[in-house]
C-alpha cells in the first residue's frame, strides 16, 4: 500500500489520522508535522488523504463489528463548492454507525441508494425509524416491494435524536475547515472521519486500546 513513497508508513498514517480525528486544515497539519520534525507540504498530505482513505475504509469494513437490526436513519447537510449536499447516515439502537453516503441531491433515489448500500454492507434491518421525510419512507417501501422484504417503518422524531446527536461528531470535524472544493474529496474525507468515529465507538474488531493504534492497524 505504501511502496514507492518518500515517507515511511508511520508518517503518512499519522498525518492522515490528524485530518480525520481533529478536523485540522492541511496547513495546520503541515505545521504540526514540522513541530515533530517532519517537513511535508500540505498539498502532499491532501494527496495522501485522497489516495489512502478508500484503502483504509476497505480494510475497516472487513473488520467492522456487526450492527443491530433496528435502525435510526436521517440525513444532514454538507457544503461542497458553495452548494449543499446531503450526507445520509444511520445508526442502530445502541448508537453504532450502520453506514453513510454523501449525495448531491436529496430525493427518493438518493435515500434508496443509501438504504441498499447499508443493507448490502451490513444486515437487513427489521425496523427503520425515520423522521417525516417522504423520500426516506418511499425508499423503504420501494425496497420492500422489490425485494419482497418486510422492513417496518416507524416515524417518531424523538427516537431519531440518537442519530441527530451522532451527526454532530462529523459536523464538528468539518466546521473549522474552509469547506470542500470537490465532491469526491468531500466523500473521501467524510469516509475517513466516519472510520475514526466508529473506531472510537469500538466498532472495529481490534485488540488495540487507543483509537490511533487501532486506526494504524488498518494500514498493516
C-alpha positions as a Markdown table, in Angstrom:
| # | Residue | x | y | z |
|---|---|---|---|---|
| 1 | Unk | 0.0 | 0.0 | 0.0 |
| 2 | Unk | 2.8 | 2.4 | 0.8 |
| 3 | Unk | 5.6 | 1.2 | -1.6 |
| 4 | Unk | 7.3 | 3.9 | -3.6 |
| 5 | Unk | 6.6 | 6.8 | -1.2 |
| 6 | Unk | 9.4 | 9.0 | 0.1 |
| 7 | Unk | 7.9 | 9.0 | 3.6 |
| 8 | Unk | 7.5 | 5.9 | 5.8 |
| 9 | Unk | 4.1 | 4.4 | 6.5 |
| 10 | Unk | 4.1 | 5.7 | 10.1 |
| 11 | Unk | 4.4 | 9.3 | 9.0 |
| 12 | Unk | 1.7 | 9.0 | 6.3 |
| 13 | Unk | -0.8 | 7.3 | 8.6 |
| 14 | Unk | -0.2 | 9.8 | 11.3 |
| 15 | Unk | -0.8 | 12.8 | 9.1 |
| 16 | Unk | -4.0 | 11.2 | 7.7 |
| 17 | Unk | -5.2 | 10.4 | 11.2 |
| 18 | Unk | -4.7 | 14.0 | 12.3 |
| 19 | Unk | -7.1 | 15.2 | 9.5 |
| 20 | Unk | -9.8 | 12.8 | 10.4 |
| 21 | Unk | -9.5 | 12.9 | 14.2 |
| 22 | Unk | -9.1 | 16.6 | 14.9 |
| 23 | Unk | -10.6 | 18.4 | 11.9 |
| 24 | Unk | -7.4 | 20.4 | 11.3 |
| 25 | Unk | -6.7 | 22.2 | 8.0 |
| 26 | Unk | -4.0 | 20.8 | 5.8 |
| 27 | Unk | -1.8 | 23.8 | 6.6 |
| 28 | Unk | -2.3 | 23.2 | 10.3 |
| 29 | Unk | -1.3 | 19.6 | 9.9 |
| 30 | Unk | 1.8 | 20.7 | 7.9 |
| 31 | Unk | 2.8 | 22.9 | 10.9 |
| 32 | Unk | 2.1 | 20.2 | 13.4 |
| 33 | Unk | 4.2 | 17.7 | 11.5 |
| 34 | Unk | 7.0 | 20.3 | 11.3 |
| 35 | Unk | 7.0 | 20.6 | 15.1 |
| 36 | Unk | 7.5 | 16.9 | 15.2 |
| 37 | Unk | 10.5 | 17.2 | 12.9 |
| 38 | Unk | 8.8 | 16.1 | 9.7 |
| 39 | Unk | 8.9 | 18.6 | 6.7 |
| 40 | Unk | 6.0 | 17.8 | 4.4 |
| 41 | Unk | 3.9 | 20.1 | 2.2 |
| 42 | Unk | 0.2 | 20.5 | 3.0 |
| 43 | Unk | -0.6 | 19.6 | -0.7 |
| 44 | Unk | 1.2 | 16.2 | -0.2 |
| 45 | Unk | -0.9 | 15.5 | 2.9 |
| 46 | Unk | -4.0 | 16.2 | 1.0 |
| 47 | Unk | -3.0 | 13.8 | -1.7 |
| 48 | Unk | -2.3 | 11.1 | 1.0 |
| 49 | Unk | -5.9 | 11.6 | 2.3 |
| 50 | Unk | -7.3 | 11.3 | -1.2 |
| 51 | Unk | -5.2 | 8.2 | -2.0 |
| 52 | Unk | -5.3 | 6.1 | 1.1 |
| 53 | Unk | -8.8 | 6.7 | 2.5 |
| 54 | Unk | -10.6 | 4.2 | 0.2 |
| 55 | Unk | -7.9 | 1.6 | 1.1 |
| 56 | Unk | -8.3 | 2.2 | 4.8 |
| 57 | Unk | -12.1 | 2.1 | 4.5 |
| 58 | Unk | -11.9 | -1.2 | 2.6 |
| 59 | Unk | -9.8 | -2.8 | 5.4 |
| 60 | Unk | -12.1 | -1.3 | 8.1 |
| 61 | Unk | -15.2 | -2.9 | 6.6 |
| 62 | Unk | -13.5 | -6.3 | 6.7 |
| 63 | Unk | -13.1 | -5.9 | 10.4 |
| 64 | Unk | -16.2 | -3.9 | 11.3 |
| 65 | Unk | -18.4 | -5.4 | 14.0 |
| 66 | Unk | -22.0 | -6.3 | 13.2 |
| 67 | Unk | -24.7 | -3.8 | 14.0 |
| 68 | Unk | -28.2 | -4.3 | 15.3 |
| 69 | Unk | -31.4 | -4.7 | 13.2 |
| 70 | Unk | -33.3 | -1.7 | 14.5 |
| 71 | Unk | -32.0 | 1.4 | 12.8 |
| 72 | Unk | -32.4 | 5.2 | 13.0 |
| 73 | Unk | -32.0 | 6.8 | 9.6 |
| 74 | Unk | -31.5 | 10.5 | 8.9 |
| 75 | Unk | -29.6 | 13.0 | 6.7 |
| 76 | Unk | -27.6 | 16.1 | 7.4 |
| 77 | Unk | -26.1 | 18.9 | 5.2 |
| 78 | Unk | -22.5 | 19.3 | 4.0 |
| 79 | Unk | -21.4 | 22.2 | 1.8 |
| 80 | Unk | -19.3 | 21.4 | -1.3 |
| 81 | Unk | -18.2 | 24.2 | -3.7 |
| 82 | Unk | -20.8 | 26.5 | -2.0 |
| 83 | Unk | -23.7 | 24.1 | -2.6 |
| 84 | Unk | -25.4 | 21.9 | -0.1 |
| 85 | Unk | -25.0 | 18.2 | -0.4 |
| 86 | Unk | -26.7 | 15.6 | 1.7 |
| 87 | Unk | -25.0 | 13.1 | 4.0 |
| 88 | Unk | -27.3 | 10.1 | 4.7 |
| 89 | Unk | -26.4 | 8.3 | 7.9 |
| 90 | Unk | -27.9 | 5.5 | 10.0 |
| 91 | Unk | -27.1 | 4.2 | 13.5 |
| 92 | Unk | -28.6 | 1.2 | 15.3 |
| 93 | Unk | -30.5 | 1.2 | 18.6 |
| 94 | Unk | -27.2 | 1.2 | 20.6 |
| 95 | Unk | -25.8 | 4.2 | 18.6 |
| 96 | Unk | -23.4 | 2.2 | 16.5 |
| 97 | Unk | -22.9 | 3.6 | 13.0 |
| 98 | Unk | -24.6 | 1.4 | 10.4 |
| 99 | Unk | -23.4 | 3.3 | 7.3 |
| 100 | Unk | -23.2 | 6.6 | 5.5 |
| 101 | Unk | -23.5 | 8.0 | 2.0 |
| 102 | Unk | -22.8 | 11.5 | 0.6 |
| 103 | Unk | -25.2 | 12.5 | -2.3 |
| 104 | Unk | -25.6 | 15.7 | -4.4 |
| 105 | Unk | -29.3 | 15.7 | -4.1 |
| 106 | Unk | -32.0 | 14.9 | -1.6 |
| 107 | Unk | -34.6 | 12.7 | -3.2 |
| 108 | Unk | -36.1 | 9.3 | -3.1 |
| 109 | Unk | -33.4 | 7.7 | -5.3 |
| 110 | Unk | -30.6 | 9.1 | -3.0 |
| 111 | Unk | -32.4 | 7.6 | 0.0 |
| 112 | Unk | -32.9 | 4.3 | -1.8 |
| 113 | Unk | -29.2 | 4.2 | -2.8 |
| 114 | Unk | -28.2 | 4.7 | 0.8 |
| 115 | Unk | -30.6 | 2.0 | 2.1 |
| 116 | Unk | -29.3 | -0.5 | -0.5 |
| 117 | Unk | -25.7 | 0.2 | 0.4 |
| 118 | Unk | -26.3 | 0.0 | 4.1 |
| 119 | Unk | -28.1 | -3.4 | 3.8 |
| 120 | Unk | -25.5 | -4.9 | 1.4 |
| 121 | Unk | -22.6 | -4.0 | 3.7 |
| 122 | Unk | -24.3 | -4.8 | 6.9 |
| 123 | Unk | -27.6 | -6.7 | 7.5 |
| 124 | Unk | -31.2 | -6.2 | 6.6 |
| 125 | Unk | -33.0 | -4.3 | 9.4 |
| 126 | Unk | -36.3 | -5.4 | 10.9 |
| 127 | Unk | -37.2 | -1.8 | 11.6 |
| 128 | Unk | -36.1 | 1.6 | 10.4 |
| 129 | Unk | -37.1 | 4.8 | 12.3 |
| 130 | Unk | -37.2 | 7.9 | 10.3 |
| 131 | Unk | -38.5 | 11.5 | 10.6 |
| 132 | Unk | -41.3 | 12.9 | 8.5 |
| 133 | Unk | -39.2 | 12.6 | 5.3 |
| 134 | Unk | -41.3 | 11.4 | 2.5 |
| 135 | Unk | -38.3 | 10.4 | 0.4 |
| 136 | Unk | -36.9 | 8.0 | 3.1 |
| 137 | Unk | -40.4 | 6.5 | 3.7 |
| 138 | Unk | -40.9 | 6.0 | -0.1 |
| 139 | Unk | -37.4 | 4.4 | -0.4 |
| 140 | Unk | -38.1 | 1.8 | 2.2 |
| 141 | Unk | -41.4 | 1.0 | 0.7 |
| 142 | Unk | -39.9 | 0.6 | -2.8 |
| 143 | Unk | -37.2 | -1.7 | -1.3 |
| 144 | Unk | -39.7 | -3.8 | 0.4 |
| 145 | Unk | -41.8 | -4.2 | -2.7 |
| 146 | Unk | -38.8 | -5.1 | -5.0 |
| 147 | Unk | -37.1 | -7.4 | -2.6 |
| 148 | Unk | -40.2 | -8.9 | -1.0 |
| 149 | Unk | -39.0 | -7.7 | 2.4 |
| 150 | Unk | -41.0 | -6.7 | 5.4 |
| 151 | Unk | -38.9 | -3.8 | 6.9 |
| 152 | Unk | -41.1 | -1.9 | 9.3 |
| 153 | Unk | -41.2 | 1.9 | 9.0 |
| 154 | Unk | -41.6 | 3.9 | 12.1 |
| 155 | Unk | -41.9 | 7.7 | 12.0 |
| 156 | Unk | -41.1 | 9.0 | 15.5 |
| 157 | Unk | -39.0 | 12.2 | 15.7 |
| 158 | Unk | -37.7 | 11.9 | 19.2 |
| 159 | Unk | -36.4 | 8.4 | 18.6 |
| 160 | Unk | -34.2 | 9.8 | 15.9 |
| 161 | Unk | -32.4 | 12.0 | 18.4 |
| 162 | Unk | -29.6 | 9.4 | 18.7 |
| 163 | Unk | -28.7 | 9.8 | 15.0 |
| 164 | Unk | -29.1 | 13.6 | 15.1 |
| 165 | Unk | -26.7 | 13.8 | 18.0 |
| 166 | Unk | -24.3 | 11.5 | 16.2 |
| 167 | Unk | -24.3 | 13.9 | 13.2 |
| 168 | Unk | -22.5 | 16.4 | 15.5 |
| 169 | Unk | -19.2 | 14.5 | 15.6 |
| 170 | Unk | -19.0 | 14.6 | 11.8 |
| 171 | Unk | -20.1 | 18.3 | 11.5 |
| 172 | Unk | -17.7 | 19.3 | 14.2 |
| 173 | Unk | -14.7 | 17.8 | 12.3 |
| 174 | Unk | -15.5 | 19.8 | 9.1 |
| 175 | Unk | -16.8 | 23.1 | 10.7 |
| 176 | Unk | -13.3 | 24.5 | 11.1 |
| 177 | Unk | -12.2 | 23.9 | 7.5 |
| 178 | Unk | -12.8 | 26.2 | 4.6 |
| 179 | Unk | -15.2 | 23.7 | 3.1 |
| 180 | Unk | -14.8 | 21.2 | 0.3 |
| 181 | Unk | -14.0 | 22.2 | -3.2 |
| 182 | Unk | -14.7 | 18.9 | -4.9 |
| 183 | Unk | -17.4 | 16.3 | -4.3 |
| 184 | Unk | -15.0 | 13.3 | -4.4 |
| 185 | Unk | -12.6 | 14.9 | -2.0 |
| 186 | Unk | -15.5 | 15.6 | 0.4 |
| 187 | Unk | -16.7 | 12.0 | 0.1 |
| 188 | Unk | -13.3 | 10.5 | 0.9 |
| 189 | Unk | -12.6 | 12.9 | 3.8 |
| 190 | Unk | -16.0 | 12.2 | 5.3 |
| 191 | Unk | -15.4 | 8.4 | 5.0 |
| 192 | Unk | -12.2 | 8.8 | 7.0 |
| 193 | Unk | -14.0 | 10.9 | 9.7 |
| 194 | Unk | -16.6 | 8.2 | 9.9 |
| 195 | Unk | -14.0 | 5.5 | 10.3 |
| 196 | Unk | -12.3 | 7.2 | 13.2 |
| 197 | Unk | -15.7 | 7.9 | 14.7 |
| 198 | Unk | -16.6 | 4.2 | 14.5 |
| 199 | Unk | -13.3 | 3.2 | 16.0 |
| 200 | Unk | -14.0 | 5.5 | 18.9 |
| 201 | Unk | -17.3 | 3.7 | 19.4 |
| 202 | Unk | -15.4 | 0.4 | 19.4 |
| 203 | Unk | -16.9 | -0.9 | 16.2 |
| 204 | Unk | -13.5 | -2.3 | 14.9 |
| 205 | Unk | -12.5 | -5.8 | 15.8 |
| 206 | Unk | -9.1 | -5.0 | 17.3 |
| 207 | Unk | -7.1 | -5.6 | 20.4 |
| 208 | Unk | -5.5 | -2.1 | 20.2 |
| 209 | Unk | -6.6 | 0.1 | 23.1 |
| 210 | Unk | -6.1 | 3.6 | 21.7 |
| 211 | Unk | -8.0 | 5.0 | 18.7 |
| 212 | Unk | -4.8 | 5.8 | 16.9 |
| 213 | Unk | -3.3 | 2.4 | 17.3 |
| 214 | Unk | -6.5 | 0.8 | 16.1 |
| 215 | Unk | -6.5 | 3.2 | 13.1 |
| 216 | Unk | -2.9 | 2.4 | 12.4 |
| 217 | Unk | -3.6 | -1.3 | 12.3 |
| 218 | Unk | -5.8 | -0.8 | 9.2 |
| 219 | Unk | -2.6 | 0.1 | 7.3 |
| 220 | Unk | -0.8 | -3.1 | 8.4 |
